[in-house]
Amino acid sequence: MKGTIMRNTLRGQDFINLRDLTPDQFRYLLDLAHTLKAEKRAGVDQRRFVGKNVMAQFEWSSTRTRCAFETSCNDLGIGFTYLSNSHVGVQETVKDTIRVFSEMYDAIVWRSQGPERFMYEIAEYADIPVINALTTEDHPTQMLADAMTLEELWGGAGSCKGKKMAYLGAAAIEPLWYGRMCAYMGMDLYVIGPDLYDHKMLPEYVQELEETFAKHAPHNKLIISDDLSLLEGVDVLTTEEWEYTNSSTGDDHGYDSWMHYAKELIPYRLTSELMEIVDNPDCIVLHMLPSLHNADHSLGRQLVEQAPTQEARNLIVSGLEISDELFEKHAHEIFREAGNRQHTIKAVLTACIGC
């Protein structure tokens, strides 16, 4: 495709986890995303895949990811089926359903509540590409969007090399995603959060990242700590919504449940005071959204109503994982990141379906 450098080696391939890609394939997708974004802004007709169809099954709720997939398909001329009431695995085996999809569609997009191995099981049954729209173990389209955003803000391909990223807060899962991205980009990664079981990565996740850095970024740092002083001089901060779900009750909205989970995270909020530790006026702040940066939503109002003290209410109103002040100061970066979900997902669809 015009504007890209490398040959597409992803045609007909699955896109499930960044670790399945080569660095060249990761680079290809970013270059393609930049090209597709430029085309869209120039008003180029991007309907390269008229007559192709994509099926999407989302077991988790979704705003940005679903919108990005649906609008990307529309731009590319791809028919998009969102399946909201399927009996997959209930009245029909998963294998049979996937074989049906393979007869009708050109790619499968799936957001799974199950372990990542379920995605690979689907891929084994499918004769068409399977694209991961989120599993616990990876959110690869989000990581592409973050990488694209940083390249735009820092000056294009290669501009991220040697930069320092810090992930703060609830660090059990998301740093695994960011670690793969940072290794491909040649960036240091600092994972800063409480040294407590609920909030830190499993040993096998840490081992995977150590091996990934050793293979792809041997001269970059991977630091996992609870020491906020390590943030001095970092180039980009990111975090994730503090979200607690009791697996047995499904309760994720009660103040008591939230506070039990989140009380140790309070020192790791992204705030103006924390930026004084960073001491880098050019530091970028990203957030994959949604964000609890104020209480102007039903969950926030519920937490405020249930909070037992004025201090707790003030905290919720001012922002949980990131203060409202800092969020709005960096909103231009955060919403560029969200918008780039579309362009990177369009790149994945284009590469996997084939162009």
C-alpha positions, 0 to 999 in steps of 0.5 A: 500500500502506498506510504508503507515501507514493509511487505505485509506478512499478516494477510490471513493471520490471526491478531491475538497477542502482541507477543505473536508479532515480529518487531517488523510486523509491529512496525508495519502496522504502525506505519499502515495506521499512520498512512490510513489516518493521513488518507482519511484526513485527505478525504481518500476513498478507503473502500478497498474491501467491498464485499468482505464481511466481519463478525464481532462478538463482545462478551464485555461491554465496549464503547471505544473498541466497538465504535472503532471496529464498526467505523473502520469497517464502514470506511473500508467497505466491510460489512459489520455484524455485531452479534449480541444474542448468540447461543455460542457454546450453549445450544451449539459447540464453539467449534461448530459456530466458528465453522459457520462463521468461517463460511460467511465472514472474512474475519472474526473479532472477539472480546472474551471474558474467558482466558486468552487460550479461548481466543487461540481455540477459536483461531484453531477452528476458524479458516479466517483471521481472528482478531482480539478485541480484549482479553485479560492477557492482552489488549493489542489494538489499544497498545497499537493506539498508544504507540501511534499516539506517542509517535505522533507527539514525539516525531514519528517512527523511531522517536520513542526509542530511549523514552521512559514510560511509567504505569501507575496504580493497579498493576496486576494486568495492564503493565503486561500489555504495555511491557510488550509495546515498550520492548518493541518500541525500545522504551524503558518501562517503570511499573509503580504500584503497591507491593500487594497481591491484588495490585501486582503482576503474577510471577509468570507475567513478570518472567514473560516481560523480562524475557521479552525485554531481554529478546527485543530491548536488552538495553532498556530498563524494566523496573517494578517497584512501589517507589514513587521517586523513580518517576523523576524524569519519565516521559509518559505516564499512564494508568487505568481505571480503578475497577473492582469486581467480586467474581462471586457476586458481580458487585463492582459498584459498592463503595465498601467493595471499591474501597477495600480494593482501592485504598492502597492505590491512593498514593499512586493517583496521577495528580499535579503533586505527583507531576512535581516528582516527575519534574518533566514539563514535557511529560505526556499523560495517557489513559485508555479510558474510561476514567473516573476523573470526576463523579459526573456519572452514575457510578461516581454519584453512587460512590459519593452517596455511599462514602462515609466521610467528607474526605472520601467524598472529596477524593471521589469528586476530585478524581480517583486514578487521575485527578480531574485537573490533570485529566483535563490538562492532558485531555488533548493527548488522551482523546487523541489516543482514543481517536487513534483506536480507529486508525490502528484497528483499521490497519489490523483489519487491512493487514489481516484481511489482506491488501 
